[in-house]
Amino acid sequence: MATIGFIGLGNMGGPMAINLVKAGHSVKAFDLSAAAVANVVSEGGISAHSAKDAVTDADFVVSMLPAGKHVQSLFVSGDDPLLDHVRKDVLIIDSSTIDAATAQSVAMAAEARGISFIDAPVSGGVGGAKAGTLAFMAGGSAEQFAKAKPILDCMGKNIFHAGSHGAGQVAKACNNMLLAILMTGTSEALNMGVKNGLDPAVLSEIMKQSSGSNWALQVYNPFPGVMEGVPSSNDYQGGFQVDLMFKDLGLAMEMSQLSASPTPMGSQARALFNLHKVNGNGGLDFSSVIKLYQDQ
């Protein structure tokens, strides 16, 4: 079993760290939130006093941070960058959702020091993080991916090698843009059916068994009361926040501009999530976008 330094114990990172503990690894956990650290410690993790403490003598480092600037600062450009403190044979696995350029920049800085770094963002939400069923999209060399996979297997069930450094972030941006489009489209269809007299549960089942079937209908229905155990049936609490979806769509739009890729539906989805966000719903789960269509 490995010694793993884990930095970033939010809604996703905390359950991921706990699954590593349950798999038998020694996990040194750090977060700015003492409560988040205590939660991992209660499951058998070890409290680290700082990010530097978490990575000292670690075989692997896993980070789960809000944005590219945090990843860049933590490992490379901060006052005391972690690349100066990790072992040379460590593998850093960054599971943050950030822009591909930053992932590539940090990987190059690590390589210059003889240190291995891969980007491995995730999909599957808080439920997937808790259940250990996340999908990982990894960017790095084949050798680095092979070394990372046993660790990723402890936290997910679908582990993909997307390509070289930054490829994981490209795959994540594409996936989340499609997810946003699917959720807004599903919300439109459900709302139209309900406003024309259909039972949302019946309509959902019809579409699930027909050509309109998609992930939102299958496991994450946005209409309250249709499906148990999802945010829509818990006042849209928990899950993947609107603020984060809006951030991810911003990354997708930046990528589309840099590559001259037309994204008219992605752009529209971002506009809808922006409207929902400015209406004060940024802290709700992204499936709450259905509220845009409903009579308030």
Backbone hydrogen bonds, N-H to C=O, Kabsch-Sander energy under -0.5 kcal/mol:
donor,donor_aa,acceptor,acceptor_aa,energy
4,I,2,A,-0.6
4,I,26,S,-3.3
5,G,60,F,-2.7
6,F,4,I,-0.6
6,F,28,K,-2.7
7,I,5,G,-0.5
7,I,62,V,-2.8
8,G,6,F,-0.5
8,G,30,F,-2.3
14,G,10,G,-2.3
16,M,12,M,-1.8
17,A,13,G,-2.6
18,I,14,G,-2.1
19,N,15,P,-2.1
20,L,16,M,-1.5
21,V,17,A,-1.9
22,K,18,I,-2.6
23,A,19,N,-1.2
24,G,21,V,-2.0
25,H,20,L,-2.0
26,S,2,A,-2.3
27,V,25,H,-0.8
28,K,4,I,-2.9
28,K,26,S,-0.6
29,A,27,V,-0.7
29,A,46,I,-3.1
30,F,6,F,-2.6
34,A,32,L,-0.7
37,V,33,S,-1.7
38,A,34,A,-2.6
39,N,35,A,-1.9
40,V,36,A,-1.4
41,V,37,V,-2.5
42,S,38,A,-2.2
43,E,40,V,-1.0
44,G,41,V,-1.8
45,G,40,V,-2.3
46,I,27,V,-3.2
48,A,29,A,-2.6
54,A,50,S,-2.0
55,V,51,A,-1.6
56,T,52,K,-1.3
58,A,55,V,-2.1
59,D,3,T,-2.4
60,F,3,T,-1.7
61,V,91,L,-2.1
62,V,5,G,-3.0
63,S,93,I,-2.1
64,M,7,I,-2.6
70,H,67,A,-0.8
71,V,67,A,-1.5
72,Q,68,G,-2.8
73,S,69,K,-2.0
74,L,70,H,-2.5
75,F,71,V,-2.2
76,V,72,Q,-2.3
77,S,72,Q,-2.3
78,G,73,S,-1.8
82,L,74,L,-2.5
83,L,75,F,-1.4
84,D,81,P,-1.7
85,H,82,L,-2.2
86,V,82,L,-1.5
90,V,87,R,-1.4
91,L,59,D,-1.3
92,I,116,S,-2.6
93,I,61,V,-3.8
93,I,91,L,-0.5
94,D,92,I,-0.6
94,D,118,I,-2.6
95,S,63,S,-3.1
95,S,93,I,-0.7
97,T,65,L,-0.5
98,I,96,S,-0.8
103,A,99,D,-1.7
104,Q,100,A,-2.6
105,S,101,A,-2.2
106,V,102,T,-2.7
107,A,103,A,-2.1
108,M,104,Q,-2.2
109,A,105,S,-2.1
110,A,106,V,-2.4
111,E,107,A,-2.6
112,A,108,M,-2.0
113,R,109,A,-0.6
113,R,110,A,-1.2
114,G,111,E,-1.7
115,I,110,A,-2.8
116,S,90,V,-1.2
118,I,92,I,-2.6
119,D,139,G,-1.7
120,A,94,D,-3.4
122,V,95,S,-0.6
123,S,135,A,-1.9
128,G,124,G,-1.5
129,A,125,G,-2.1
130,K,126,V,-2.5
131,A,127,G,-2.3
132,G,128,G,-1.1
133,T,128,G,-2.4
134,L,128,G,-0.6
134,L,155,M,-1.3
135,A,123,S,-2.8
136,F,158,N,-2.5
137,M,121,P,-2.3
138,A,136,F,-0.6
138,A,160,F,-3.0
139,G,119,D,-3.2
140,G,163,G,-2.8
145,F,141,S,-2.5
146,A,142,A,-2.3
147,K,143,E,-1.8
148,A,144,Q,-2.1
149,K,145,F,-2.2
151,I,148,A,-1.1
152,L,148,A,-2.4
153,D,149,K,-2.8
154,C,151,I,-1.0
155,M,152,L,-1.6
156,G,152,L,-1.6
157,K,134,L,-1.8
158,N,134,L,-1.6
159,I,157,K,-0.5
160,F,136,F,-2.9
160,F,158,N,-0.6
162,A,138,A,-2.2
162,A,160,F,-0.9
163,G,138,A,-1.1
167,A,164,S,-2.5
170,V,166,G,-1.7
171,A,167,A,-2.5
172,K,168,G,-2.2
173,A,169,Q,-2.3
174,C,170,V,-2.1
175,N,171,A,-2.5
176,N,172,K,-2.8
177,M,173,A,-1.9
178,L,174,C,-2.0
179,L,175,N,-2.4
180,A,176,N,-2.3
181,I,177,M,-2.1
182,L,178,L,-2.7
183,M,179,L,-2.6
184,T,180,A,-2.3
185,G,181,I,-2.4
186,T,182,L,-2.7
187,S,183,M,-2.2
188,E,184,T,-2.1
189,A,185,G,-2.2
190,L,186,T,-2.6
191,N,187,S,-2.5
192,M,188,E,-2.3
193,G,189,A,-2.3
194,V,190,L,-2.6
195,K,191,N,-2.4
196,N,192,M,-0.7
196,N,193,G,-0.7
197,G,194,V,-1.8
198,L,193,G,-2.5
203,L,199,D,-2.8
204,S,200,P,-2.2
205,E,201,A,-2.0
206,I,202,V,-2.3
207,M,203,L,-2.6
208,K,204,S,-2.4
209,Q,205,E,-1.7
210,S,207,M,-1.2
213,S,210,S,-1.7
218,Q,214,N,-2.2
219,V,215,W,-2.7
220,Y,215,W,-0.6
220,Y,216,A,-1.5
226,V,223,F,-1.6
230,V,227,M,-0.7
233,S,230,V,-1.7
234,N,231,P,-2.3
236,Y,231,P,-2.9
237,Q,231,P,-0.6
237,Q,234,N,-1.5
241,Q,239,G,-0.6
242,V,284,L,-2.6
243,D,282,G,-2.4
245,M,241,Q,-2.1
246,F,242,V,-2.7
247,K,243,D,-1.9
248,D,244,L,-2.6
249,L,245,M,-2.5
250,G,246,F,-1.7
251,L,247,K,-1.8
252,A,248,D,-2.0
253,M,249,L,-2.4
254,E,250,G,-2.2
255,M,251,L,-2.2
256,S,252,A,-2.4
257,Q,253,M,-2.0
258,L,254,E,-2.2
259,S,255,M,-1.8
260,A,257,Q,-0.6
261,S,256,S,-2.6
267,S,263,T,-2.7
268,Q,264,P,-1.8
269,A,265,M,-2.5
270,R,266,G,-2.2
271,A,267,S,-2.0
272,L,268,Q,-2.2
273,F,269,A,-2.4
274,N,270,R,-2.3
275,L,271,A,-2.2
276,H,272,L,-2.3
277,K,273,F,-2.3
278,V,274,N,-2.7
279,N,275,L,-0.9
280,G,277,K,-1.9
281,N,276,H,-1.3
282,G,277,K,-0.7
284,L,281,N,-1.7
285,D,236,Y,-2.5
286,F,240,F,-3.0
288,S,285,D,-2.2
289,V,286,F,-1.6
290,I,287,S,-1.4
291,K,288,S,-2.4
292,L,289,V,-1.7
293,Y,290,I,-1.5
294,Q,290,I,-0.8
